[in-house]
Amino acid sequence: MSATLVEWIERFLRHLEFERNVSPHTTRNYASDLEQFHRFLTFGPDGEARPEPELEQIDSLTIREFLASLYQRQNKKSSVARKLAAVRSFLKFLWARGAIRSNPAKLVATPRQERRLPEYLSQENAVELVEAPQAGTPLGKRDRAILELLYATGLRVSELVGLDVGDVDLGEGLLRALGKGRKERIVPFGGKARHALEEYLPARDGLLRPRMASEALFLNARGGRLTARSVGSIVARYATTLAERLKAHPHTLRHTFATHMLDAGADLRSIQELLGHESLSTTQKYTHVTTEQLVRTYNATHPRAKKK
């Protein structure tokens, strides 16, 4: 008896987790997107139940109908593109194992994305943000170390919360980050972040609970590993205390790190390595940011640029 669609999806998710070493966060996204695709196949756009299709019955028209149903539900183009990528990867997995003769998703074009420039902070706002926590308490010292390290390294929030104490070399000013695909890279950090970590580490011992061992660098108030969601709340909370009451999240500091490095003369290849980007094209979006800043500066300062 051949496997059902649900069984194939479960096999695919195990393949992602155990063979391709995809992060738990990415695996959950794939699971959610494919569950939605399966629900569309078995209930249709009108919500009426219908028999689960054979694998070979899933064609490019079926996939386009699925995308149309997403647009009808006001999904953003970026969300639709992600779900299409999940379906495409799943069907490629089926094709590679001989379950289908071809991948019909290859015939479906990815929705064209609106170009959005990454949001970043000015140097003044970045400094104000990282210095916002009051360092008189263990949690204040922790928050200062978190903000300093995010700005100093451009780490993804998942990489930050995944750090263990042993991943950080204070003497050398280096840390070992586990990025996408569980690829390791070495990232340097400067004196401000080192000082914040030196202040935090003794306070970290006070956050540990009796008989509770944890190698995590950043702990919550109960002594467990801090989550990405909690770090997001920490960044957002301090951003609202600033004079300009900014909206910021951990990725804002990642964008800020890259933009300020580029503004100061760092080359794209170096920034690509520091950020852990697979492709240089992903890093090149920061050139648009600095070019816009250059144009604004020119228009504001050159006497022949001002409109009469």
Beta strands, then each sheet from edge to edge (+ up, - down):
strand 1: 168-169
strand 2: 174-178
strand 3: 184-188
sheet 1: 1+ 2- 3+
end
